[in-house]
Amino acid sequence: MKHEALVSLRPAVALAIVAWCGTVALMALGCAGGAKPASGDAPPAAAKVRVEAARLVCRLIADNPGAARVQVTGADGAQSLPGAGSTYWFFGDTVRRGDGGRSDVIPATVATTSDTDARDCVDLTFKSSGGLAEPLFPRREETTAWPDGVVRLPDGSAAFYMVKAVRTSPFAWHVSAVGIGTIAPGALTGVRVNERLWDETSGFGSRVAGARSPVVQGDDVLVYLHTEAGANYVAKAPIARLADASAYTYWDGAGWDASPANAQPMWPVQPDALPPDNGVQVTYDEPSGAWWAITNTHMATVDLRTAPSPVGPWSAPLTLLDCRQFVGAEYPFCYSGELHRELSRDGGDTLYLTFAGQQPYDVTLVELKVARDD
C-alpha cells in the first residue's frame, strides 16, 4: 500500500517529500523557491483564535462503510461542497481494489452525503458502477488530474478547477495546466469545459500548481492560485465567464489588474527545502466577522491567518494543529488542510478539519474546539 500511495502523491508534494527524505535523484531536481514579498510592511497581528482541544474523529476512507462497499482503500483531498439536502465530497487520486488483488489508481472520485453530524465521522456514498468506485471524470492525456477548488453555481450546478499533472520521467512530475469543469445539478460526472486556464506560460514567473477555494462575491468568483514557487495569489472572474481565461483579473495589492505579472502574493514567502504550503483555503468565519486563510505549512502544521476581506491584508500565521501527531512516523507529513464549515457545531466553536497523508494514505477528520479572543 505504501508504494501505491507514494505513486499517487500529488506531484509538487511528492517531489518535496522525497527530497526531504534524502533521495539523491530527486534532490538534483531542486526545491521550489520563494516568491518576493508583497511589500515591506509588517503583517497585521496574528489571529486571536485558540485551539482548546483537538480530537481525531476518523479516517474518511478506512473508517467509512461506503468506501469499503465500492472497494476504495485510499484517497487524498478533500473538499466538501454543501447543497440543497446533499453535500458533495471531492477526493484526489483514489486507490481501489482491482482484479486479482491488485490496486488500481483512479484520478479522482466524488461522494455524496446528507450526514452533517461529524462527531462520529461522515457517512459517504461514492460514485460507483458494478460495485467499484468510478472517477469523477475520465483520465485523458495527463498522468493524473484532480479537482482542486469547487464552487456551487446559481443554477444548482457546480464548477471545479482541475489540476492536470504529467510525469516526464520516473522521478519527475509537474503540473502542466489548471483547467475547469462542471457538474450538472444532481449529477456525479464532471464535464471538462476548458483544459487550460493557466499553465507555465501564464506570467506568474512560476508554474500555476493549483486553484483552490473559490468564493462567490456578488456576481464574481474569487479563486486562490498557488504556484510552484510557493506563492498564493487571488484571481477574480464573473460567474458567467469562469471558463474564459481572458475574464480573470488579479489582485495587485490595491485593485484588480488584467496581467498576472502584476499580481501580488497574499503574503511573503521565503525559500525553504519544503514547500511553504500546497495552496490555501479561504473561508468566512461568522463568529469573528473575519476571513480565514487555512494553509498546510511545511507539510507539518495547519496554520491560520485572518483578514477583514477575502483579499487581505492577512495577519501573521498561528498554528491550529500539528497534524503529524495523527500520522505514522515513517511518513510524518500531511497536506491539503481544509475546514468544513457545514459541519460546525456550538455556534462555530466546534470545527471539523481534514488533511491528507501517506501513512495511512487517507483523509483524516479532526474535531477542533476553538475560542476566539476579543
DOGU-270101 format. One line per field, with one value per residue (C-alpha): x, y, z; residue in three letters. Coordinates in nm, 4 decimals. Each point is the difference from the previous one (the first is absolute). Layout:
N
px = X:...;
py = Y:...;
pz = Z:...;
tilum = ALA:...;
! end
This chain:
374
px = 0.0000:0.2890:0.1231:-0.3379:-0.0448:0.3340:-0.0699:-0.3304:0.1391:-0.0742:0.3113:0.1226:-0.0480:0.1687:0.3134:0.0371:-0.0522:0.2568:0.2496:-0.0639:0.0637:0.3331:-0.0591:0.2919:-0.1714:-0.2776:0.2173:0.1846:-0.3210:0.0062:-0.2616:-0.2565:0.1247:-0.1830:-0.1978:0.0998:-0.1827:-0.3116:0.1322:0.2395:-0.2828:-0.0334:-0.3100:-0.2912:0.0084:-0.0636:-0.3604:-0.1552:-0.1072:0.0914:-0.0395:-0.1037:-0.0285:0.0605:-0.1456:0.0528:-0.3485:0.0695:0.1651:-0.2474:0.0985:0.1119:-0.2845:-0.2726:-0.2293:-0.0868:0.3635:0.0256:-0.3151:0.1625:0.3504:0.1646:0.3056:0.1606:-0.0381:0.1177:-0.1700:-0.2686:-0.2352:-0.3644:-0.2706:-0.3377:-0.3210:-0.3729:-0.0360:0.3327:0.3712:0.2630:0.3386:0.2777:0.3126:0.3225:0.1930:-0.2053:0.1236:-0.2475:0.0337:0.0185:-0.0054:0.2374:0.0666:0.1763:-0.0507:-0.1242:0.0348:-0.2772:0.0724:-0.2808:-0.3297:-0.3063:-0.2374:-0.3237:-0.1544:-0.2892:0.1925:0.0964:0.0754:0.3739:0.0449:0.0268:0.1266:-0.1975:-0.1897:0.0925:-0.1517:0.2562:-0.0650:0.0204:-0.0926:-0.0159:0.1248:0.3115:0.0637:0.0015:0.2026:-0.1550:0.1229:0.1933:0.3771:0.1283:0.3553:0.1163:0.1544:-0.2554:-0.2401:-0.2006:-0.2674:0.1665:-0.2537:-0.3748:-0.2869:-0.3790:-0.1487:-0.3346:-0.1789:0.0861:0.2860:0.3594:0.3284:0.3356:0.3486:0.1957:0.3732:0.1666:0.3351:0.2452:0.2983:0.3046:0.2186:-0.0351:0.1081:-0.1231:-0.3528:-0.1491:-0.3394:-0.0512:-0.3179:-0.2929:-0.3381:-0.3644:-0.2980:-0.3625:-0.2434:-0.3685:-0.2501:-0.0382:0.2610:0.3245:0.1933:0.2323:0.0113:0.3205:-0.0714:0.3411:0.3142:0.2366:-0.0857:0.3576:0.3279:0.3752:-0.0262:-0.2695:0.2331:0.0357:0.3684:-0.0687:-0.2357:-0.3529:-0.0353:-0.3559:-0.3184:-0.1762:-0.2858:-0.2187:-0.2138:-0.3130:-0.0045:-0.3072:0.0150:0.3655:0.2057:0.3325:0.2386:0.3363:0.2861:0.3100:0.3318:0.2932:0.2075:-0.2227:-0.2022:-0.3781:-0.1894:-0.3622:-0.1749:-0.3522:-0.2441:-0.3744:-0.1984:-0.1273:0.3559:0.1931:0.1127:0.1389:0.3670:-0.0185:-0.2732:0.2304:0.1633:0.2517:0.0337:0.3068:-0.0157:-0.2235:-0.2419:-0.0651:0.2443:-0.0357:0.3663:0.1143:0.3455:-0.1380:-0.1667:0.1321:0.0403:-0.2456:0.2998:0.3797:0.1502:0.3576:0.2035:0.0059:0.0794:-0.3693:-0.2937:-0.1468:-0.3442:-0.1913:-0.2627:-0.2391:-0.3624:-0.1779:-0.3230:-0.2119:-0.0164:-0.3349:0.0617:0.3043:-0.1110:0.3360:0.1250:0.2161:0.2815:0.0928:0.3360:0.1813:0.3364:0.3210:-0.2066:-0.0050:-0.2605:-0.3349:0.0362:-0.2459:0.0194:-0.2872:-0.1017:-0.2868:-0.0675:0.0604:0.2969:0.1709:0.2071:0.0791:0.1214:0.3095:-0.0672:-0.0859:-0.0053:-0.3379:0.1257:0.3211:-0.1415:0.3081:-0.1342:-0.2739:0.2160:0.2558:0.3620:0.1378:-0.1613:-0.0551:-0.1608:-0.3418:-0.1528:-0.3237:-0.1387:-0.3672:-0.2719:-0.3527:-0.2298:-0.3221:0.1031:0.0595:-0.1778:-0.0477:-0.0301:0.3270:0.2024:0.0279:0.1598:0.0850:0.3191:0.1460:0.3488:0.1591:0.3008:0.1959:0.0057:-0.2811:-0.0794:-0.3294:-0.1831:-0.0041:-0.2928:0.0821:-0.2347:0.1295:-0.1394:0.0923:-0.0333:0.0147:0.1528:-0.1369;
py = 0.0000:0.2361:-0.0351:0.0815:0.2927:0.1515:-0.0481:0.1810:0.2997:0.3386:0.0932:0.3116:-0.1687:-0.3226:0.1767:0.1909:-0.3076:-0.2126:0.2858:0.0446:-0.3695:0.0250:-0.1698:0.1169:-0.0337:0.2377:0.2380:0.0688:0.1443:0.2802:0.1328:0.2703:0.3501:0.2779:0.2905:0.3594:0.1661:0.1941:0.3016:0.0946:0.0635:-0.2191:-0.2234:0.0692:-0.1694:-0.3732:-0.1179:-0.0147:-0.3615:-0.2754:-0.3740:-0.1392:-0.3643:-0.2148:-0.3480:-0.2491:-0.0972:-0.2483:-0.0759:0.0800:-0.3082:-0.2694:0.0678:0.0491:-0.2894:0.1856:-0.0163:-0.3717:-0.0746:0.1319:-0.1386:0.3365:-0.0447:0.3454:0.3561:0.3541:0.3396:0.0874:0.2926:-0.0023:0.1985:0.0341:0.0170:-0.0383:-0.3156:-0.1520:0.0763:-0.0989:-0.1239:0.0146:-0.2155:-0.0048:-0.3104:-0.2945:-0.3565:-0.2841:-0.3781:-0.1531:-0.3474:-0.2565:0.2017:0.2845:0.3668:0.2411:0.3782:0.2123:0.3711:0.1391:-0.1040:0.1582:-0.0992:0.1437:0.0157:0.1469:-0.0606:0.3271:-0.1453:-0.0604:-0.0993:-0.3666:0.0480:0.0770:-0.2678:0.0173:-0.1533:-0.0164:0.0254:-0.3613:-0.2568:-0.3772:0.0269:0.2032:0.3698:0.2003:0.3142:0.3445:0.0467:-0.2265:0.0270:0.1434:0.0726:0.1072:-0.2447:0.0985:0.2826:0.1064:0.2543:0.2796:0.2764:-0.0606:0.2493:-0.0174:0.2023:0.1867:-0.2635:-0.2773:-0.1406:0.0002:0.1079:-0.1549:0.1259:-0.2973:-0.0498:-0.2056:-0.1615:-0.1799:-0.2209:0.0675:-0.2750:-0.2567:0.2710:0.3261:0.1398:0.3407:0.1628:0.0620:0.2069:0.0991:-0.0122:-0.0016:-0.2324:-0.0131:-0.2453:0.0233:0.0358:-0.3348:-0.1695:-0.1757:0.0282:0.2904:0.1510:0.1726:0.3487:0.1661:-0.2109:0.2927:0.3150:0.0270:-0.1737:0.0600:0.2916:0.1922:0.2757:-0.0605:-0.0830:-0.3559:-0.2794:0.0198:-0.3133:0.0378:0.2061:-0.0458:0.1320:0.1967:0.2537:0.1621:0.3781:0.1502:-0.0815:-0.1052:-0.2924:0.0485:-0.2951:-0.0466:-0.1031:-0.1756:-0.0159:-0.2392:0.2860:-0.0102:0.3189:0.0356:0.2541:0.1125:-0.0143:0.1162:-0.0637:0.0465:-0.3122:-0.0143:-0.0040:-0.2351:-0.2088:0.3034:0.0570:0.3584:0.0846:-0.0366:0.2925:-0.0151:0.1823:0.2252:0.1242:0.2971:-0.1110:-0.2475:-0.0216:-0.1981:-0.1075:-0.2929:0.1592:0.2801:-0.2313:0.0269:-0.3024:-0.0197:0.0055:-0.0260:-0.3449:-0.0858:-0.2719:-0.3311:-0.3662:-0.0808:0.1682:0.2725:-0.1463:-0.1691:0.2671:0.1909:-0.0384:0.3314:-0.0055:0.2497:-0.0426:0.1444:0.0011:0.2257:0.1899:-0.0738:-0.1900:-0.3009:-0.1343:-0.3601:-0.1352:-0.3292:0.1516:-0.1902:-0.3198:-0.0045:0.2369:0.1495:0.3750:0.2887:0.3604:0.2472:0.3097:0.2497:-0.0884:-0.3001:0.1787:0.1008:0.1429:-0.3301:-0.0385:-0.1808:-0.3756:-0.1998:-0.3785:-0.1674:-0.3580:-0.1989:-0.2704:-0.2219:-0.1331:-0.1784:-0.1684:-0.2811:0.0627:-0.1462:0.2774:0.2819:0.2601:0.1199:0.2256:0.1541:0.1325:0.0984:0.1278:-0.1261:0.2774:-0.1925:-0.2395:0.2721:-0.0260:0.2066:0.3300:-0.0600:-0.0875:-0.3623:-0.0301:-0.2975:-0.0087:-0.2536:-0.0588:-0.2642:-0.2162:-0.3005:-0.2223:-0.0770:0.1131:0.1486:0.3176:0.0594:0.1786:0.1938:0.1821:0.3341:0.1847:0.3653:0.3284:0.3440:0.2666:0.3553;
pz = 0.0000:0.0718:-0.3566:-0.1512:0.2344:-0.0947:-0.3692:0.0366:0.1880:-0.1474:-0.1993:0.1788:0.3347:-0.1117:-0.1192:0.3235:0.2172:-0.1770:-0.0022:0.3722:0.0619:-0.1813:-0.3347:-0.2126:-0.3356:0.0953:0.1982:-0.3240:-0.1389:0.2575:0.2397:-0.0636:0.0661:0.1772:-0.1342:0.0588:0.2871:-0.0952:0.1908:0.2757:0.2437:0.3068:-0.0081:0.2339:0.3405:0.0131:0.0204:0.3471:-0.0183:0.2434:-0.0458:0.3380:-0.1071:-0.3080:-0.0481:-0.2807:-0.1180:-0.2800:-0.3319:-0.2764:-0.2014:0.2447:0.2442:-0.2588:-0.0967:-0.3217:-0.1116:0.0798:-0.2004:-0.3197:0.0717:0.0762:0.2232:-0.0123:-0.1255:0.0567:-0.0153:0.0952:-0.0553:0.0999:-0.1769:0.1740:-0.2002:0.0446:0.2090:-0.1048:0.0150:-0.2558:0.1253:-0.2603:0.0260:-0.1989:-0.1048:0.1256:0.0539:-0.0463:-0.0055:-0.3452:-0.1502:0.1443:0.3135:-0.1804:0.0891:-0.2661:0.0183:-0.1464:-0.0377:0.2162:0.1465:0.1572:0.2769:0.1329:0.3454:0.1943:0.3254:0.1693:0.3447:-0.0104:0.3643:-0.1039:-0.3598:-0.3175:-0.1936:-0.3682:-0.3128:-0.2806:-0.3700:-0.1164:-0.2604:0.0477:0.3567:-0.0902:0.0578:-0.3229:-0.0774:0.0083:-0.3574:-0.2400:-0.0254:-0.3279:-0.1116:0.3457:0.2469:0.2619:0.0798:0.3007:0.1001:0.1978:0.0692:-0.0239:-0.0005:-0.0173:-0.2879:0.0049:-0.2113:0.2479:-0.2073:0.1228:-0.1522:0.0862:-0.0774:-0.1335:0.0509:-0.2737:0.0757:-0.2269:0.0748:-0.2158:0.1514:0.2783:0.2471:-0.1523:0.0044:-0.0592:-0.0393:-0.3703:0.0272:0.2177:-0.1739:0.0976:-0.0257:0.1071:0.1571:-0.0874:0.2872:0.1754:-0.2219:0.0975:-0.3257:-0.0675:-0.3481:-0.1102:-0.1331:-0.0371:0.0331:0.0433:0.1938:0.1295:-0.0743:0.0222:-0.2437:0.1893:0.1210:0.3749:-0.0351:0.1152:-0.1012:0.1367:0.2139:0.1253:0.0226:0.3327:0.2059:-0.2453:0.1883:-0.1437:0.0389:-0.1645:-0.3709:0.0194:0.1243:0.1756:-0.0302:0.1683:-0.2281:0.1254:-0.1843:0.0148:0.1437:0.3070:-0.0441:0.0197:-0.2126:-0.0218:-0.3392:-0.0848:-0.2858:-0.0601:0.0852:-0.3576:-0.1401:0.2284:-0.2982:-0.1862:0.0853:-0.1291:0.2543:0.3019:0.1758:0.2851:0.3300:-0.0136:0.3578:-0.0771:-0.2724:-0.2799:-0.2913:-0.3241:0.0040:0.2175:0.0005:0.2187:0.2523:0.3542:0.2296:0.2871:0.2380:-0.0342:-0.0535:0.0883:-0.1767:0.1860:-0.0590:0.0401:-0.1730:0.2260:-0.0712:-0.2810:-0.0412:0.2197:0.1057:0.0604:0.1962:0.1937:0.3772:0.1048:0.3789:-0.0354:-0.3104:-0.1628:-0.3024:0.0764:-0.2182:0.0820:-0.1162:0.0530:0.0873:-0.0771:-0.0173:0.3806:0.1428:-0.0905:0.0416:0.0033:-0.1186:0.0229:-0.1950:-0.0169:-0.3655:-0.2275:-0.1609:0.3249:0.1528:0.1690:0.3559:0.1123:0.0240:0.3076:0.0248:0.0402:-0.0088:-0.0282:-0.2258:0.0281:0.3306:-0.1967:-0.2669:-0.0017:0.0970:-0.3238:-0.2081:0.2539:-0.2241:-0.1057:-0.2650:-0.1340:0.3277:-0.0370:0.2346:-0.0653:0.1194:-0.0617:0.2797:0.2624:0.3361:0.3151:-0.1834:-0.1820:0.3115:-0.1158:-0.3427:-0.2212:-0.2010:-0.2418:-0.1315:-0.2205:0.0756:-0.1201:0.3082:-0.0231:-0.3531:0.1095:0.0958:0.3759:0.1653:0.3188:0.2378:0.1336:0.3011:-0.0500:0.1864:-0.1588:0.2234:-0.0062;
tilum = MET:LYS:HIS:GLU:ALA:LEU:VAL:SER:LEU:ARG:PRO:ALA:VAL:ALA:LEU:ALA:ILE:VAL:ALA:TRP:CYS:GLY:THR:VAL:ALA:LEU:MET:ALA:LEU:GLY:CYS:ALA:GLY:GLY:ALA:LYS:PRO:ALA:SER:GLY:ASP:ALA:PRO:PRO:ALA:ALA:ALA:LYS:VAL:ARG:VAL:GLU:ALA:ALA:ARG:LEU:VAL:CYS:ARG:LEU:ILE:ALA:ASP:ASN:PRO:GLY:ALA:ALA:ARG:VAL:GLN:VAL:THR:GLY:ALA:ASP:GLY:ALA:GLN:SER:LEU:PRO:GLY:ALA:GLY:SER:THR:TYR:TRP:PHE:PHE:GLY:ASP:THR:VAL:ARG:ARG:GLY:ASP:GLY:GLY:ARG:SER:ASP:VAL:ILE:PRO:ALA:THR:VAL:ALA:THR:THR:SER:ASP:THR:ASP:ALA:ARG:ASP:CYS:VAL:ASP:LEU:THR:PHE:LYS:SER:SER:GLY:GLY:LEU:ALA:GLU:PRO:LEU:PHE:PRO:ARG:ARG:GLU:GLU:THR:THR:ALA:TRP:PRO:ASP:GLY:VAL:VAL:ARG:LEU:PRO:ASP:GLY:SER:ALA:ALA:PHE:TYR:MET:VAL:LYS:ALA:VAL:ARG:THR:SER:PRO:PHE:ALA:TRP:HIS:VAL:SER:ALA:VAL:GLY:ILE:GLY:THR:ILE:ALA:PRO:GLY:ALA:LEU:THR:GLY:VAL:ARG:VAL:ASN:GLU:ARG:LEU:TRP:ASP:GLU:THR:SER:GLY:PHE:GLY:SER:ARG:VAL:ALA:GLY:ALA:ARG:SER:PRO:VAL:VAL:GLN:GLY:ASP:ASP:VAL:LEU:VAL:TYR:LEU:HIS:THR:GLU:ALA:GLY:ALA:ASN:TYR:VAL:ALA:LYS:ALA:PRO:ILE:ALA:ARG:LEU:ALA:ASP:ALA:SER:ALA:TYR:THR:TYR:TRP:ASP:GLY:ALA:GLY:TRP:ASP:ALA:SER:PRO:ALA:ASN:ALA:GLN:PRO:MET:TRP:PRO:VAL:GLN:PRO:ASP:ALA:LEU:PRO:PRO:ASP:ASN:GLY:VAL:GLN:VAL:THR:TYR:ASP:GLU:PRO:SER:GLY:ALA:TRP:TRP:ALA:ILE:THR:ASN:THR:HIS:MET:ALA:THR:VAL:ASP:LEU:ARG:THR:ALA:PRO:SER:PRO:VAL:GLY:PRO:TRP:SER:ALA:PRO:LEU:THR:LEU:LEU:ASP:CYS:ARG:GLN:PHE:VAL:GLY:ALA:GLU:TYR:PRO:PHE:CYS:TYR:SER:GLY:GLU:LEU:HIS:ARG:GLU:LEU:SER:ARG:ASP:GLY:GLY:ASP:THR:LEU:TYR:LEU:THR:PHE:ALA:GLY:GLN:GLN:PRO:TYR:ASP:VAL:THR:LEU:VAL:GLU:LEU:LYS:VAL:ALA:ARG:ASP:ASP;
! end
